[in-house]
Amino acid sequence: MEQTIDPTLGPVLARAGDERAVLDSFLDFHRAVVLRKVRGLADADARRRLVPSATTLAGLVKHLTLVERNWFPTLLAPEPGDVYLTSEEDAVASFVLGEQDTVAGLVEAYERACARSREVVARFDLDHVVPHPQLGEVSVRWILVHMIEETARHAGHADILRELTDGTTGAL
């Protein structure tokens, strides 16, 4: 019996691709998992604190939006006024929700940030190196691997929070 592969599994489809295709597909897969975890929830459910920290499903999406902007456009293609955020306070604050924050608005902002990140990073070779305010220099390859790790880590958090919210489990 021949097995079929779910076409939504980009990393599986890129299994014989070049390094860039593999890195891009894993990052996009984890981005999509985060979005699937928050979609379909009422704002109140996405904002609900289920763990002692300030981590919520909506807060994770807001945080990852900042992370996308910080690591791709701000670091690789800064515009006047862009400031790379480095403090722990900035990271913690990025989870804080305002009254105006809705699931729909947060998802839209995250999708825009991811699209911008894809556009910016595509202009650079994996070996391209940029200065980093804390690490000295980082390559585009390192940034992509770091963002896979960061996004996957938070996708795992989102998976647990969604299960605690309504019992929904799984990446797809």
PyMOL commands that set and color helices and strands:
alter all, ss='L'
color gray80, all
select helices_A, chain A and resi 10-13+19-38+43-47+57-76+88-93+103-121+140-166
alter helices_A, ss='H'
color red, helices_A
select strands_A, chain A and resi 129-132+136-139
alter strands_A, ss='S'
color yellow, strands_A
deselect
rebuild
show_as cartoon
